[in-house]
């Protein structure tokens, strides 16, 4: 009998390379820094969107669409 402790979660292979993931992580960090300089603090509800972009789940076009939708929902 297999228990939940013996099951391993399978994480799909990323759609991007590790170098691309790091590049995206640096771009997002830079954007956060620029926003802080302007007095704009990160919205916690946007974090999963940026994480999806960094990991390669979505591209920059979808990132923009999702952020626009988040802002419009307020």
PyMOL commands that set and color helices and strands:
alter all, ss='L'
color gray80, all
select helices_A, chain A and resi 18-37+44-55+60-72
alter helices_A, ss='H'
color red, helices_A
deselect
rebuild
show_as cartoon
